[in-house]
Amino acid sequence: MKIAIEELAGCSGCTIAVLDLHEMLLDILAEAEIVYSPPVIMDVKEPPEDIDIAFVTGAVRNEENRERLEKIRKRSKTLVALGTCACYGGAYRVSRC
């Protein structure tokens, strides 16, 4: 299984939380491969075409974020919003309510 993590506008905290799985991450990597996760886990500029599951963190704040979100959606079978920013707009949106 090929996994991607796309970070949009945010703090990278959700990606760091994935790394904080410690030894459990080794169990996951026995069954899956992280193929895209810039800039925290790897330095890959473009997501591959054949992603099984893409996790998106951060919020869409500008045109570049929107384009990256659309690209990762087209290249993945399943897309999962991960974290407060991806699901609800994050602290920025909450503080403006």
Number of C-alpha atoms within 10 A of each C-alpha: 13 17 19 23 27 22 26 21 17 20 12 16 14 21 23 12 10 13 14 11 12 10 9 11 13 11 11 12 13 9 9 15 14 17 19 21 22 18 14 13 15 11 10 12 10 12 20 15 12 14 23 16 21 26 22 26 26 26 24 19 12 10 9 12 17 13 12 18 19 11 15 24 18 14 18 20 13 14 19 14 17 18 19 15 23 21 14 14 17 16 11 12 11 10 7 6 5
